[in-house]
Amino acid sequence: MAPDTPPPDSSSAAADTQAANPLLVEVTRGSQVESRHRAALAVVDAAGKVVLSGGDIDRPVYARSAIKSLQAIPLVESGAADAFQVSAPELALACASHSGEARHVEAVTAWLARLGLSAADLECGPQLPGYEPALYALLAGGGDATAAHNNCSGKHTGFLALARHLGAPTRGYVTYEHPVQQRILGVLEAMTGLDLGAAPRGVDGCGIPVIGIPLGNMALAMARLGAPDDQPEARQAACARLRKSVAAHPFMVAGTGRFDTRVMELTGEKAFIKTGAEGVYCAAFPELGLGVAIKVDDGAGRAAEVLMGHLLERFGILSEKQSRSLGGLASAPVLNRAGLHVGDTRLAPRLSF
Amino acid sequence: MAPDTPPPDSSSAAADTQAANPLLVEVTRGSQVESRHRAALAVVDAAGKVVLSGGDIDRPVYARSAIKSLQAIPLVESGAADAFQVSAPELALACASHSGEARHVEAVTAWLARLGLSAADLECGPQLPGYEPALYALLAGGGDATAAHNNCSGKHTGFLALARHLGAPTRGYVTYEHPVQQRILGVLEAMTGLDLGAAPRGVDGCGIPVIGIPLGNMALAMARLGAPDDQPEARQAACARLRKSVAAHPFMVAGTGRFDTRVMELTGEKAFIKTGAEGVYCAAFPELGLGVAIKVDDGAGRAAEVLMGHLLERFGILSEKQSRSLGGLASAPVLNRAGLHVGDTRLAPRLSF
């Protein structure tokens, strides 16, 4: 993969004839494998050199929520974060897919209020909390899902802050043509090394544009997030501030018991990892100057998480002891409703990368 | 596939080298395909002749909840259903993966009471209702998930009725060795044409045994459910009674807005269709003498549903008009949190079956 490679033809007919990505993760139950996941992954350095790969890393992929950190760069480098005294926990929320716990929702609500806005200005749609005790508390109190509970509400609040700072309308900030989204597109182009004007695109679960980016270039952008030496000074500072904010507030990026939070509580600034919908996972390993992008063909997050766990071990980001303290990373138990351990999501026995 | 074929070696190492099943379903978002699902499927007649197939139909697969109808046969053929005056809606519940709506939970609770039992005797574990208004109502009233809300609670109540009728202990009725599960194993052997004593096995989400059955034999068993002419008379009567019960009470098998319910409200006895966890879907088309079994490699229910929709159209089970009234069956819209139509789950453009 060269950083300037244009995205290949992505029509479904062409995609249909592409070779199958390798079988990387399997889910067992009792004495046999029950389900199987194919995936591609790329580990790339900040110069675009592919350090490790599996599967087709040139096929354009929607990164979904896995690149919220890149989408938060304009909030910081534009001066909006300073103008609105955006705190480190708030910057972590701008990079988050949070579980809708009280701390997340309260922080978003307070940040919106400081902008002179409210949850009614968020265009992400409502969502029930992903953390079950928060769900119980909300509904037992007669409450309902709001846009502030949406896992993307911090990202959207960051977009609103940027819109205010740019003097752009806040309404319609999710549209492709809006200055906020165009700024983000420019940052994605610089970080991926691609002209994305003609890239495949669609609309995300939370309403913002998604852009098709080859997996190798997505990993390159994540490497640059960790090692942005070739980027303008304001962007270098923005990347460092975002990384430090997340490392200091890993709870804000996900929530109680979540993989991203548990891992970054241990790694601090050694790793920035971020899950996305439809089986995408991205990471920056700044000390190693590496970026990671994973896409599970079928969209299964359980498989992407096991692959990310494997890479965290393989690149020595987590020590064996740390990995053990998390219950092991390269597999995850399958529990049934009574809590019995009935199988495992694990790496396929013969990895082809 | 011959009905008496023993299951192939199912060790994970062997499975790993098997050829990839064909790409049958894709999920689009905007201008590109976002995720891809591979699957196998078999349509078989009651004599074991394969009428249509795609992918590897000899690989053993856990049918999960897709064969609850077969697991309910002993409840009827043993005389337990008559002894306990089990009604048609209750028999439909025994075949159900219901959404935990009030009608489901109340019916299960009343049936348990008639057995002198309660939800505390169910060994399926608790589960929150799958139907959102039922979830809201439960939690807003200060309630909590119970085993009666578990989507499998009707099946388990049927098992308890059978245990009582057999004079077996009710406690431990989910274990492989319990007379209830051994009876079911015997029925599965007769219906699939296989000796399943050495088949791969594990524990289901609700605690009962799951047995690895080649997909072709699973389809054969479903064909026999619809056309059990070669089975003992009591079993023929049991199959007919279960089919009629479900056809008359399709709400009890799933719930508001669910695919199984909506389809069977239209088809009546022309089709019995049943979803299962991890991308399994089974059906009987009794008038055609056919059985269907689908397994999506990666476990995605969204893909299995689109494949079942395609087969319902392809075999003329639903007319074009009926299919249109359901919003089309061979694709399903992907909506984002704001309710916008942002993509489609659809058949892959060049089907290989």
Interface residues (C-beta under 8 A of the other chain):
Chain A: S10 S11 S12 A13 A15 D16 A20 L23 E26 V27 T28 R29 G30 S31 Q32 V33 E34 S35 R36 H37 R38 P60 V61 Y62 E123 C124 G125 P126 Q127 L135 Y136 L139 A140 G142 D144 N150 P200 R201 G202 V203 D204 G205 C206 G207 V210 G212 E278 G279 D297 D298 G299 A300 A303 N336 R337 A338 G339 L340 V342 G343 A348 P349 R350
Chain B: S10 S11 S12 A13 A15 D16 A20 L23 E26 V27 T28 R29 G30 S31 Q32 V33 E34 S35 R36 H37 R38 P60 V61 Y62 E123 C124 G125 P126 Q127 L135 Y136 L139 A140 G142 D144 N150 P200 R201 G202 V203 D204 G205 C206 G207 V210 G212 E278 G279 D297 D298 G299 A300 A303 N336 R337 A338 G339 L340 V342 G343 A348 P349 R350
